């Protein structure tokens, strides 16, 4: 995790180990961008996030009930007041979730699972189509026999 930029309002932006961006805000929020990776034409690709990527808050959430409406639960983010705590929270997120090799292995496992499902689906569909063709052929043969025997 490496510091990239610090704004005049105190917001710090970091490049995480897997190419995502992370920000800590003086207001107490911590945000990270989405991970841009996947499989195209059977090959794994990875693209680093930019400032224009979608950002998600990673602060913990607490449930509470409003005084006016006790039947409903509401949610709010727990703000982290100290800069050092926000930085350690982002660092912990980086250590837990930002290993490139693990992400690549997970993506390839999903890809293999989908390929196996597709192969099984095609086999099943081909077997069903073959059975339908067989039934249609038998029906046509029976129809021809009926017409021939009717004379």
N, C-alpha and C positions, 0 to 999 in steps of 0.2 A: 504494500500500500504506500502510495507516494503522493505528497502534496503537489497539486498542479497550480492552484490559483487561490488567492485570498482577496475577497472584495472589500471595499471600504466600509461596508456595513458589518463586517466581521464574519461573513459566511466563508467557510473553507471548503474547497472541492479537492477530492482525492481520486486518484486512479487506483481501483482495486486490482487484485492479482489476476482476475479473469477478464479484465478489459472494461468492466463496468465502471461507472462513476459513482462516487458517494459524496454527499454534502452534509456538513453539520452547520446548523444555524444558531445564532445567538438566542433565538426565541425558545430553543429547547428541542426542536425537531431534528430528526436524522432521516435522510432520504437516500435511496439508491436507484439507479436506472435498471431497465430490463436487460436481460442477457440476449444478445443477438447471435444465435448459433442454430445450426440445424443440418439437415442433409439435403443436398440438391444433386440430382442425377447420380445418386449412390455414393457421393463423396461428402465428407464432413466439412462444414465451413464455419468460421468464427469471425465476427466483425466487432470491433471495439465500439462502445457506446459513445455518443456525442452529447453535447448539451441539449440538443433538441429531442433526445430520446425521452420515452415516458419515464416519469419519476414516481416512486412509491415510498410512502412513509414506512419506516420499520420500527417506530416507537411502539411500545406495548400499548394495549387497549384495555380500558376498564369499563365495566358495565355500571350504569347507575339508573335510578328511577327519579323522575322529575316530581317536584312537589305537586304540580297541577295534575299530572296524569300518572297515577300510581300503577295502572295496568300495563304500561309499556316500559320496556328497557331502552335506554339510550347508550351510546358508546362515545367515549372521548379518548384521545391520545394522552398518555402520561408523558409530560414534558420532562426533559433532563436539564436541570438548571446549570450545572457546572460544565465548562468546556472540556475538562479532562475526562469527565464521565461520558460525555457525548463521543469523544474521540475513542475511548476504550470500548464503547458500545459498537461503534463502526468497525473497530479493529476486531472485535469478537465476531461480528457478522462476516468480515472478510476471512478470518481463520476458519469459520464453520462452513461457509457456502461458496467460496471463490477459488476452488481448486480446479484448474483447467482440465486436468486429466480425468478427474472424477466426472465433470460435466460431459466430457467427450464420451466416456464409457457409458454413462446413463443414456445419452442421445443415441448411441449405436445400439444399445440394448432395446430401446423403444423401436428403432428402425428395423431390427431383426425380428422383433415380435410382430410388427405390422407386415413385414414380408411373409412370414410364416402364415399369418392369418389370410393374406391375399392368396397365397398358393393353395391353402386349404379351401378357401372360398371358390377359387377357380375350379379345383378338382370336383368339389361338390356340385357346382353349377354345370360343369361338363357332364358329370354322371347323370344329373337330372335331365339335361337336354337329350342325352343319349337314350335314356329310358323313355322320354316322351316321343322321340323319333321311332323307337322300337314299337311303342304302343300304336302310333299313327300308321306304321307299316303293317302291323297286324290287322288293324281296322280296315285298311285299304284292301288287304288280301282277302279278308272275310267278306268285304263288300263285293269284290270281284267274283268270289266263289258263289255268293248268293245270286248275283246277276246271271252267271253261267248256269247254275243249277235251276234257275227259275224257268228256263226255256223248255 
